[in-house]
Amino acid sequence: MAVKVYVVFYSTYGHVAKLAEEIKKGAASVEGVEVKIWQVPEILSEEVLGKMGAAPKTDAPIITPQELAEADGILFGFPTRFGMMASQMKAFFDATGGLWREQSLAGKPAGLFFSTGTQGGGQETTPLTAVTQLTHHGMVFVPVGYTFGAKIFDMESVHGGSPYGAGTFAGDGSRWPTEVELEHAFHQGKYFAGIAKKLKGGSA
């Protein structure tokens, strides 16, 4: 049976959505892995989103908490809000109480990716504080570490990402993920899918 990897994200201005697409491509490049991309429900009104200048939503389907249990591994992506995940993603996690009660996600691998406004705006604190959600569900956090290789050490250009996962800087909203950031996202998807495949292959 194929290994099911879900890429679940929230994106306000499109930066995280862009990373999610690359992560999906990377995961899909692993033989025997099926990837599906989802977005979490929006909690802000159209009026508020319009005033914020938010980007139109992608055509990715809206996921329900119960659908998480169908996956063999899940990558969660979100922008930062003061160094932590955006409230839309937190609200989604808050709705997973039924899964927590049954420990339906326990043992499943999980990864994180993210977008921040600046270099000091949460490329580590955003995923670090999100790990608590995974921990309470008994999920296995799979950081990308330094498996991306030399490019993560590149000091010649500004790039997001950290050992916790792929990332990008949005700046004032006009900066989009660079080639290196997209490569990092692709790599994370491929790396994560490989781990998920190994874990499922070794399950009893």
Phi, psi and chi 1 to 4 in degrees:
 res  aa     phi    psi   chi1   chi2   chi3   chi4
   1 MET       -  145.7  -68.3  179.9   63.5      -
   2 ALA   -68.7  150.7      -      -      -      -
   3 VAL   -85.4  125.8  177.5      -      -      -
   4 LYS   -95.7  116.8  -67.9 -176.1  178.7  179.8
   5 VAL  -112.8  126.5  170.2      -      -      -
   6 TYR  -105.1  135.8  -76.3    0.9      -      -
   7 VAL  -110.0  110.4 -179.6      -      -      -
   8 VAL  -115.3  122.5 -179.4      -      -      -
   9 PHE  -139.5  163.4   74.2   92.6      -      -
  10 TYR  -128.9  135.2  172.4   74.3      -      -
  11 SER  -141.2  128.8 -172.0      -      -      -
  12 THR   -88.7  -48.0  -53.0      -      -      -
  13 TYR  -111.4    0.2  -60.8  104.7      -      -
  14 GLY   106.1   -9.4      -      -      -      -
  15 HIS   -68.6  -46.2  -59.8   79.2      -      -
  16 VAL   -67.8  -36.4  175.1      -      -      -
  17 ALA   -60.0  -38.1      -      -      -      -
  18 LYS   -65.1  -44.0 -173.2   73.0  172.0  174.7
  19 LEU   -63.1  -40.7  -67.7  178.9      -      -
  20 ALA   -59.4  -39.8      -      -      -      -
  21 GLU   -63.7  -40.1  -71.4  -66.9  -18.1      -
  22 GLU   -69.9  -38.3  -73.8  -58.9  -50.6      -
  23 ILE   -62.8  -40.5  -76.7  178.5      -      -
  24 LYS   -60.0  -45.1  177.5 -175.5  176.8 -177.8
  25 LYS   -60.9  -43.5  -68.2  175.9 -173.6  176.4
  26 GLY   -63.2  -45.1      -      -      -      -
  27 ALA   -64.9  -38.7      -      -      -      -
  28 ALA   -69.3  -16.7      -      -      -      -
  29 SER   -76.3   -9.4   71.8      -      -      -
  30 VAL   -89.1  125.4  177.0      -      -      -
  31 GLU   -60.1  136.6 -175.1  178.5   -3.6      -
  32 GLY    84.1    8.6      -      -      -      -
  33 VAL  -114.2  129.7  173.1      -      -      -
  34 GLU  -106.0  131.0  -68.8 -178.6   -1.5      -
  35 VAL  -118.4  136.6 -169.8      -      -      -
  36 LYS  -130.2  135.2 -170.7  166.4 -175.4  179.2
  37 ILE  -104.8  136.8 -166.3  165.8      -      -
  38 TRP  -134.5  159.1  -53.9   79.6      -      -
  39 GLN  -123.9  151.4   55.6 -174.0  -33.3      -
  40 VAL   -85.8  161.4  -57.6      -      -      -
  41 PRO   -63.3  145.8  -22.0   33.6      -      -
  42 GLU   -82.2  142.3 -179.9   58.7   77.7      -
  43 ILE  -113.0   -4.3   61.3  175.2      -      -
  44 LEU   -96.9  151.4  -62.7  177.4      -      -
  45 SER   -75.0  159.8   68.3      -      -      -
  46 GLU   -59.2  -35.1  -70.5  -64.5  -31.3      -
  47 GLU   -62.8  -46.9  179.8 -177.4    2.4      -
  48 VAL   -66.5  -43.3  171.1      -      -      -
  49 LEU   -61.4  -37.6  -69.8  170.8      -      -
  50 GLY   -64.0  -41.6      -      -      -      -
  51 LYS   -66.6  -29.0  -68.8  179.5  178.3  178.5
  52 MET   -80.2  -13.5  -67.3  171.2   60.4      -
  53 GLY    73.9   28.5      -      -      -      -
  54 ALA   -64.5  150.4      -      -      -      -
  55 ALA   -75.7  154.6      -      -      -      -
  56 PRO   -59.7  148.4  -21.3   32.7      -      -
  57 LYS   -69.8  150.1  -64.0  -59.7 -179.7 -174.1
  58 THR   -75.0  175.0   72.3      -      -      -
  59 ASP   -88.5   10.2   58.0    2.4      -      -
  60 ALA   -63.4  137.6      -      -      -      -
  61 PRO   -65.3  154.5   23.5  -33.3      -      -
  62 ILE   -83.6  128.2  -55.4  -64.7      -      -
  63 ILE   -90.9  149.7 -165.9  169.2      -      -
  64 THR  -104.5  154.7   63.6      -      -      -
  65 PRO   -55.1  -39.8  -29.7   37.6      -      -
  66 GLN   -61.4  -29.9  -68.2   71.6   25.3      -
  67 GLU   -70.4  -17.4  -73.8  169.3  -52.7      -
  68 LEU   -60.3  -34.4  -68.8  176.1      -      -
  69 ALA   -65.3  -17.7      -      -      -      -
  70 GLU   -76.0  -20.0  -58.5  168.9    0.0      -
  71 ALA   -84.1  152.3      -      -      -      -
  72 ASP   -90.0  -20.3  -63.6  -52.6      -      -
  73 GLY  -160.7  148.2      -      -      -      -
  74 ILE  -135.9  132.4  -51.4  166.7      -      -
  75 LEU  -109.4  123.5  -76.0  147.0      -      -
  76 PHE  -105.6  132.1  -63.4   97.9      -      -
  77 GLY  -127.8  143.3      -      -      -      -
  78 PHE  -164.8  156.7   36.6   81.8      -      -
  79 PRO   -82.6  164.7   29.4  -33.3      -      -
  80 THR   -89.8  152.0 -168.4      -      -      -
  81 ARG  -134.6  102.4  -63.1  -67.7 -176.2  -93.4
  82 PHE    56.4   42.2  -57.6  109.3      -      -
  83 GLY    85.3    4.7      -      -      -      -
  84 MET  -134.8  170.6  -64.1 -176.2  -71.8      -
  85 MET   -61.4  149.9   68.2  169.6   62.3      -
  86 ALA   -61.0  150.7      -      -      -      -
  87 SER   -61.6  -27.0   57.8      -      -      -
  88 GLN   -62.7  -43.7  -71.8   85.0  -12.5      -
  89 MET   -70.8  -37.5 -175.7   61.0   76.7      -
  90 LYS   -64.7  -40.2 -177.6   59.4  168.1   63.8
  91 ALA   -61.8  -37.3      -      -      -      -
  92 PHE   -65.0  -46.1  178.7   74.7      -      -
  93 PHE   -62.0  -37.2  -88.5  110.1      -      -
  94 ASP   -62.8  -22.3  -73.7  -10.9      -      -
  95 ALA   -89.2    4.5      -      -      -      -
  96 THR   -96.3   21.2   61.4      -      -      -
  97 GLY   -57.5  -36.9      -      -      -      -
  98 GLY   -63.8  -40.2      -      -      -      -
  99 LEU   -67.1  -38.5  -64.0  174.6      -      -
 100 TRP   -63.5  -43.1  165.9   79.1      -      -
 101 ARG   -59.8  -38.1 -173.4  166.4   52.4 -110.2
 102 GLU   -91.6   -5.8  -60.1  -64.4  -30.3      -
 103 GLN    53.0   43.7  -76.0  -65.1  -78.0      -
 104 SER   -68.8  -21.8  -59.7      -      -      -
 105 LEU  -100.8   -1.6  -56.8 -178.9      -      -
 106 ALA   -60.8  132.0      -      -      -      -
 107 GLY    87.8   -8.7      -      -      -      -
 108 LYS   -82.0  137.2  -65.9 -179.4 -175.0  -71.0
 109 PRO   -71.4  146.4   26.1  -34.5      -      -
 110 ALA  -141.0  142.8      -      -      -      -
 111 GLY  -129.6  167.7      -      -      -      -
 112 LEU  -134.8  144.2  -57.6  168.2      -      -
 113 PHE  -143.6  162.9   58.8  101.5      -      -
 114 PHE  -163.1  166.2   33.7   83.8      -      -
 115 SER  -133.9  138.2  172.4      -      -      -
 116 THR  -131.7  163.8   68.7      -      -      -
 117 GLY   -76.3  -35.8      -      -      -      -
 118 THR  -137.7  172.8   63.5      -      -      -
 119 GLN   -64.6  -31.7  -70.8  173.4  -77.6      -
 120 GLY  -100.8   17.8      -      -      -      -
 121 GLY   -93.8    8.6      -      -      -      -
 122 GLY   128.3   22.8      -      -      -      -
 123 GLN   -65.0  -18.2  -68.5  -78.0  -47.7      -
 124 GLU  -112.8  -42.3  -70.5 -164.6  -15.3      -
 125 THR   -67.2  -32.3   62.0      -      -      -
 126 THR   -63.1  -51.9  -56.8      -      -      -
 127 PRO   -70.5  -35.1   23.9  -34.2      -      -
 128 LEU   -59.9  -45.3  179.9   60.9      -      -
 129 THR   -73.1  -19.4   52.2      -      -      -
 130 ALA   -79.2  -20.5      -      -      -      -
 131 VAL   -60.5  -27.4  169.2      -      -      -
 132 THR   -59.4  -35.8   58.4      -      -      -
 133 GLN   -63.8  -43.7  -48.2  -63.6  -46.0      -
 134 LEU   -66.6  -39.3  -48.4 -179.9      -      -
 135 THR   -61.4  -45.2  -59.7      -      -      -
 136 HIS   -66.2  -23.9  -77.9  -97.4      -      -
 137 HIS   -88.9   -4.3  -82.6  -70.4      -      -
 138 GLY    73.6   20.9      -      -      -      -
 139 MET   -78.5  159.7  -57.8 -172.9   82.2      -
 140 VAL   -99.7  107.7 -179.3      -      -      -
 141 PHE   -71.1  127.0  177.5   44.8      -      -
 142 VAL  -115.5   91.7 -179.0      -      -      -
 143 PRO   -74.2  155.8   28.9  -34.1      -      -
 144 VAL   -79.7  -16.3   72.2      -      -      -
 145 GLY    59.3 -140.4      -      -      -      -
 146 TYR  -110.5   26.8  -71.3   91.6      -      -
 147 THR   -70.4  -12.2   59.6      -      -      -
 148 PHE   -70.2  -18.7 -173.3   44.7      -      -
 149 GLY    88.8 -151.6      -      -      -      -
 150 ALA   -62.4  -27.9      -      -      -      -
 151 LYS   -64.8  -25.6  -71.0 -175.5  179.3  179.7
 152 ILE   -71.7  -18.9 -159.9  169.6      -      -
 153 PHE   -94.6   -1.6  -65.1   98.8      -      -
 154 ASP   -62.0  124.6  175.8   32.6      -      -
 155 MET  -107.7    4.2  -65.8  -66.5  136.7      -
 156 GLU   -82.7  -21.6  -62.9  -58.3  -45.5      -
 157 SER  -137.6  154.2   62.4      -      -      -
 158 VAL   -78.0  129.3  174.4      -      -      -
 159 HIS  -150.5  147.0   59.5   85.4      -      -
 160 GLY   -86.4 -174.1      -      -      -      -
 161 GLY    99.7  155.6      -      -      -      -
 162 SER  -157.0  177.1   70.4      -      -      -
 163 PRO   -59.0  -19.1  -25.3   35.3      -      -
 164 TYR   -74.4  -31.2  -67.7   92.8      -      -
 165 GLY   167.8  177.4      -      -      -      -
 166 ALA   -70.2  148.8      -      -      -      -
 167 GLY  -156.4  165.9      -      -      -      -
 168 THR  -141.7  163.2 -172.5      -      -      -
 169 PHE  -107.6  128.3  -61.3  122.9      -      -
 170 ALA   -91.5  -20.6      -      -      -      -
 171 GLY    59.9 -129.1      -      -      -      -
 172 ASP   -86.4    9.1   61.8    0.9      -      -
 173 GLY   106.9  -16.0      -      -      -      -
 174 SER   -87.4  -16.1   62.3      -      -      -
 175 ARG   -86.1  133.9 -177.8 -170.7 -174.9  -83.5
 176 TRP  -113.8  160.2  -72.9   92.3      -      -
 177 PRO   -52.1  133.0  -29.0   36.7      -      -
 178 THR   -81.3  172.8   64.2      -      -      -
 179 GLU   -59.1  -41.8 -176.9  177.9  -13.7      -
 180 VAL   -65.6  -41.7  170.3      -      -      -
 181 GLU   -64.6  -38.3  -69.6  168.8  -17.5      -
 182 LEU   -69.6  -36.3  -66.4  175.5      -      -
 183 GLU   -64.1  -40.0  -73.0  178.2   10.6      -
 184 HIS   -62.2  -42.0 -163.1 -176.6      -      -
 185 ALA   -64.2  -45.2      -      -      -      -
 186 PHE   -58.7  -45.6 -177.0   94.8      -      -
 187 HIS   -60.4  -43.9  168.9   75.4      -      -
 188 GLN   -61.4  -42.9 -177.6  178.0    8.8      -
 189 GLY   -60.3  -44.7      -      -      -      -
 190 LYS   -66.1  -44.8 -176.9  176.9 -178.4  179.2
 191 TYR   -62.3  -46.7  176.0   76.4      -      -
 192 PHE   -62.9  -44.3  179.5   86.1      -      -
 193 ALA   -60.7  -37.2      -      -      -      -
 194 GLY   -63.2  -40.9      -      -      -      -
 195 ILE   -66.6  -44.7  -63.1  -64.8      -      -
 196 ALA   -60.1  -39.2      -      -      -      -
 197 LYS   -65.3  -42.7 -176.3  176.7  179.1  179.5
 198 LYS   -62.9  -42.8  -72.1  179.3 -178.6  178.0
 199 LEU   -65.8  -41.2  -71.4  175.2      -      -
 200 LYS   -69.6  -37.0 -174.7  172.3 -176.3 -179.8
 201 GLY   -65.2  -26.8      -      -      -      -
 202 GLY   -95.4    0.7      -      -      -      -
 203 SER   -77.2  150.8   61.8      -      -      -
 204 ALA   -80.7      -      -      -      -      -
